[in-house]
Amino acid sequence: MVGAVLGVVLGLPQGWMELRVLGLVCLALLAFALAWVLGRTIYEVEFDLHRQRVVAGETASGRVLIRNRGRRALFPTRIELNVGRGRAHFMLPSLATGDEHEQLFDVPTRRRGVITIGPVASVRTDPLGLLGRTQRWADSVDLYVHPVTVALLNDSTGFIRDIEGVTTQELSSSDVSFHALREYQPGDDRRAIHWRTTARVGRLMVRQFEETRRAHLLVVLPTHPDDYGSEADLEAAISVAASLGRHAFSLERQVSIHTSSGLVPTASGPLMLDRLAELEPATQQVSLRDLAAKAIRAVPQASVVTLLAGGPAEPLDLRAAHKALPLSVSSFAVRCAGGTEPTQRRIGDLTLLDVPDVQALPRAIRSLR
């Protein structure tokens, strides 16, 4: 480009034949390069991952399938694929009309997170490397890297007290624990009418029920980096929360997870793991006591509360957080601190489990029975 401009601008007024020739040659090369990169390219691209959700440490695999849908053969082209903040590439060989090429790829994962893979783009350059043209052919796909979880035995469920069916003092017209009969009032569900008593007393009588409690696990999860001794300890706490949540879902319990940044959506197990994969460290630190108080206000129906903490959490911090919870809920704490031995201790009425990582959780949980 520079040679063409100099050759034309300086060569013509000055009458320098050499510059004229240089300018004409450069213009010819530029025209050739422009025609090369602007040539019509018709690809049909299929891009997919074999699994869109993996666990940290696993390898995700996928493929890019490219077909030539044009009427003529296509020259070799560089194909680029964004992988997170990096970029992978491979050379697409020459394809005749109707031919296709499949490229397999692997994405190793080291830690929890969401990795955006794609889009797929072709980079077409002329043989001299003067010009290049990038075309996008397929959209990006999110790869969810879930936190590592461990299985908890079904008979080690002491951490979720089975309070199903325990009645409260709240009366209801549509629950499972029969309480008494009362006279029918407008708006009552006619399915609750007790016909035998109605026939006997001559007035419509309906069943009155007591509401029953449902086991509901609430996990209080601090997520500020200063709440933990290391990044690994924070990741261990997230893995503990995910493991407890998965186990509660397997028992058909309700689950809530409240972090320093608010509630994590937990309508289902897969959704919970996706949102934990997206979870970022909090930017504002909240004391464990205040976080526990906020969590129980947000989830007042919780029947079991798990307090998670890192190595910097002192017994006084854990006791204060425990006192912020209602007396009606069962609770225990798990402190994640790498390098420590798995232990169980009592801090007043609170049971504290110290674990070095999530792998030590099953044995620690069994000790709660």
Buried (B, 14 or more C-beta within 10 A) or exposed (E): EEBBEBBBEBBEEEEBEEBBEBBBEBBEBBEBBBEBBEBEBEBEBBBEBEEBBBBBEBEBEBEBBBBBBBEEEBEEBBBBBBBEEEEBEEEBEEBEEEEEBEBEBEBEBEEBBEBEBBBBBBBBBBEEEBBEBEEEBBEBBBBBBBBBBBEBEEEBBBBBBEBBEEBEEEEBBEBEEEBEBBEBEEEBEEEBBBEEBBEEEEEBBBBBBBBBBBBBBBBBBBBBBEBBBBEBBBBBBBBBBBBBBBBBBEBEBBBBBBBBBEBBEBEEBEEBBBBBBBBEBBEEBBBBBBBBBBBBEEBEEBBBBBBBBBBBBEBEBBBBBBBBBEEEBBBBBBBBBBEBEBEBEEBEEBBBBBBBBBEBBBEBBBEBE
